[in-house]
Amino acid sequence: MNDGIDPFPENDASPAQAAADWFARSRSPGFGRDDQNALAAWLDQSPDYGEAYLRVIELWRETESLHSHPSVLKVRDVTKRRYRATSRRRSVLIAAACACAAVAAGLGAMAYRDAAAPKPVTQVFQTEVGQTAHIALMDGSKLTLDTDTTVHAVIGPHKRELLLDRGRVYFKVAKDKSRPFIVTADGRSVTATGTEFEVRSEARHFEVLLVEGRVRVSQPASRNGGVAGDLMSTDLEPGTRLVGGEDGRWILARAEGQADLAWMRGQLVFKNRPVGEIAAEMNRYSRRKIVVSDARIANRSVFGAFMAGDVDQFVRALIDSKIARIQSQTDNSVVLTAP
């Protein structure tokens, strides 16, 4: 757990304040396993906490669209007319005013919309390195969590929302046209009503694989140089993979069938992939890491199927194929170099 952070909010904090604090913590790089357990324990204390946490998630998703809200535009114009300071000071004031107006507009709209709604149910699921898990949600949807994955699920009367903090999840969504199933990850959203798809979100990597049905993938247009407040969206067809780059651009490609889903059976299948890339994928499933120190090995493409997390199997295959040899090894790592 992060030093200096209490495991639970102050007793006098309102559910909304506490939920905002927890959500901010969950987005920080230092949010560890102990913090995740403390968040789950806090959510279990009261249904009010789950409702407050849902509102924070919705606000986070909708903030981008509020830049063009009428109240924000009005504050911006008033601020421009009122302040005649330097351009730097004026821009700071305008930015601050617009941010406040956006948050106020979002909170007001959600408070009005959710005032009479039944309380949603919030749950947090997670797996450790090398683990996978099968989860059944209260709406009948089924989730398969990959290694080192954390997901927040909020099932309400009008929406089903999931926040994928990190990792990979395969979703088999129960059909319910009245309640969209929305997965948010890295500022992007994937919306479905009844379908099967996979979402992967890690550092500098976002990916959606559609197996059955249809989904819509959306992200703020500003990530790709567009107008702030607009959304960039696309509908995927079955058998399609979408990869989102750091520059906000999308790459669409055909999926590789069952090879893409082999991880759900405990296998990793690679077709003409660089050894360095395969080693990085294998490392996700093991605390003993493979280190490829030689570029001649890292860039060599190979085919293979390996048990997820079985470092020794992968290393033996490279040695038997005379692709690499072991330079050094410890309990925590094995370093490979050219033979």
N, C-alpha and C positions, 0 to 999 in steps of 0.2 A: 504494500500500500504506500502511496506517496507520503513522504515525510511532511508533517505539519498539517495534514488534512484529517479532520475528525471522521470516524467511520459513519456517523449519522449526522444530519443537519441539526442545528440548534432547535431545542424544544419549542421556542416561540416563533419559529419560521413558519410561514403559511405554506400549504401544500404547493402553491404555484411557485413561491420562492425556492423551496427545497427542490422541486422538480427541475427548475431552471439550473440550479446549482449542480445537481446530479448529471444533467445532460451535458453541461459544460465540461464537467470532469471526464465524462465518458468519451468526449471527443479529443481529450488531451493525449499526447504520445505516451505519458507515463502512467496511464490508467491500466493497472495490473489486475491479476486474478483476485487478489484480496478485495480490491475496489469493486470488481464485478460481483463478488459474493455479497458485499455490503449493500450494493444497489439492489440486488435481488431480495435481500432481507428487508430493506426499506420498503420496496414495492409490496411485499407480503403483509406489511403492518396494517394497511388500510386501503379499501377500494378508492378512496379519495386521492391517494397518491398515484394510482394508475391513471385516473382521469386527468390529473394535473400533468402527468408525464406525457400523455397522449397530446395534450394541447401544446406542449413545448415542441414535440416532434412535428406537429402540423405547422406551427409557426416557423420552425426552421425550414420546412419544405416550401412554404409559401412566401417567405421574405423576398426572394428574387422577383416575384411577380408584383410586389407592392411598390417597387420603385416608380411605377407608372400610375399608382393610385392617385385619384384627384386630390386628396388631402396632402399628399407628398408634393405634388406639383404646385399646389397653392402655397405651401410653406416655402418652397424654393423661390417662387416669384416674390413673395413678401420679403424674404431675407435679402434677395438681391437689391430690392429698392431701398431697404432700410439701412444697410451697411455700406459705407463708402470708404472702407479701409483698403489696405493693400490687397492685391489679387490673392496673395497666399493666405492672408487672414480671412478674407471673404470666402475662399473656397473651403477652408476648414469649418467656418461657421455654417455654411450651406450644407456641407456633408453631415455635420452633427445634427442639424435641424431635420434633415430628411430622414436620417436614421431613426430619430425619436418618433417622427410622424409615422414611419413605416411600422415600427413596433407597436405604437398605439393603435393604429388602424387594424393591424393583424389581431392583437389581443381583443379589441372591441368586437370585431366581426366574429371571432371564434367564441367569445363569451356569450354573444347573442345566439349563435347557432346551436351551441351545446347546452344551453341553460336547462332545457327540459329533457335532454336525452338521458336514457338509462346509462348507468356507469359501465364503461368498458372493462375488459379484463386484460391485464398486462402481465406478460411473462418474459423472462430472460433465459435463453438457452446458450450453452457454450460447450466446446470440446477442447481438450488439451492436445498438445502435439502428439500425433500418431493415433488419435482417437477419431472415430466417426460415431454418429448417433442418429437414431430414427425417432422423430417426434410427431405426435398426433395433436393437432390443435382442436379447440373446442368446436370449431365450425365444420370439422370433418376433413380439413386440409392436412396433408402429410408433408413433413420436411425431412430431408436427409442432410445432416451437417457434416462437412468435411473436416479435416484436421485443423486445429487452432482457429476455430470459428466462434464468433459471438453475434447473436441476433436477438433483437428486442421485438416481441410480438404483441400487438395491441388489437384485440378483437372487440369491436363495438357494434352497435345496432345498425349503423349506416356504412361503416367502412371496416376493412381489415387491413391494418398497416403493419409493416415490418421494417425495422431498421437494421440493415446488415452493417455492423461495425467493421468487421473484417472477416476474411475467409471465403468459403464457397458453400452454397446451399442449393439443393435440388428441391423444387417446389412442385407438388402435385395438388393443385388447387381444387377445392370443392366448388361445384357450380353454384353461383348465387348472383344473379344479375343485379339484384338490389344493393349488393355490397361489393364494390370493386376491391380487388386484392392488390395492394400497392406495396412494392418493395423499394425502399430508398437506400442508396449506397453511393458514397462519394459525391453527394449533391445531384445525383441522377435518380430517376424513378422509372420503375417498370410496372405497368398496370395490366391486370388481367381479371377475368371473371371466373373462368374455369378452364384450366390448361395445365401443361407440364413444361417447366423450363428451369434453367439453372442460372444463377447469378454468382459471379466471383468478383470480389473487391479486395484488393491489397494495395500496398504502396505502389503508386504509378501504374496500376493495372486495373481495368474494369472490363468485364466481359459478360455477355448475355447469350445463352444458347437456348433456342426454342426447339422443343421436341414435338409438342402437340398443341393445337389451338392457335391462338393469336395473342400477342402482347404488344403494347405500345411503350417504347423507350423514349424518355424525355429528359432534357437538361436545359438549364438557363442558356439562352442564345449568347449571352455575354462570354461564355467559356470559349466560344469560337469566333470572337470578334463581332458578334451581333449586338443588337440594341438591348440594353439592360431592361429587364421586365418581360421580354418576349421569351417564348419557349421554342426549342428546337426538338421536333419529335419525328419518329418513324415507326411504322408498323412492321413487325417481323413475320415472316412466313415459316412454317415448320421446316426444320432442317437448316435453319440459318443461324449463323454466329455473328454477333456484333461485338467489336472490340473498340473501346474508347481510349484514345490517347491523351497524354497530358495537355496537348494543344487544343483539346476539345473536339477534335475531328473523330469521325466514326469510320471504321473499316468493316465492311460486310463480306462474309465468305460462307461457303457451304460447310456444314458440319461434317465430321468424319464418322458419323454413325455411332455404333456401340463403343468404339475406341474412346470417344470423348467421355463416356459414362463409366468406363472401366473402374474408376476410383471408387464407385459405389460397391464394387465387388472386391475391393482391396487390391486392385491391380492398377498399374500405370502403363499405358501403351503409347509408344512413340514411333512415328513414321517419318524417317528421314529428318531427324531433329539433331541439332548440335549437341555434343557431349556436355558442354558447359550449361546449356539450357536444361538438359535432362538432370544433371547433377543438382541444379537449383530446385527443380521440382521434387526430386527425391529428398532433398534436405528439409522440405516442408513437413515431412512425416517422421523425421528422426532428430533426436537431440545430438546424435553423433553426425557431424557434418562432413560432406565430401568437398575437398578443396582441390580445384583444378588449376594448378599454377603454371601450366604450359599452354600457350595460345594454340599451338599445333594440335593439342588434344581438344581444347575447348571448342574449336571451330570445326572439328570433324563431325560430319553428320552420320548417324547410325539409325538402325531399326532395332526395336526390342520391346519386350514386355517384362515388367518386373513387379515383384510384390512391393506395395507401398511401404516404405520405411526399412526395407531390407537392403541396407548399405552394402553388406558383404556380397550379396548376390550380384549387385550391379558392378562392384569393383572386380569380382572374379570374372564376369563376362568381358570386361575391358581387357583384363590381363590375358585371358584365354584367346582373345581375338588379336592379341599383340598390338593393341591400341595404346595401352598405358601400363605403367608399373607403379608400385607404391614407393614413394620417396621417404615418407615417414608416417607414423600413425600413433595415436594416443587413444584413451578412452573417449575423448570428445571429438576427434577428427581423424581423417585419413587424407593425406596429401598425395596427389597423383602427378606424375610427370611422364615424359616420353620414354618409351622403352630403350 
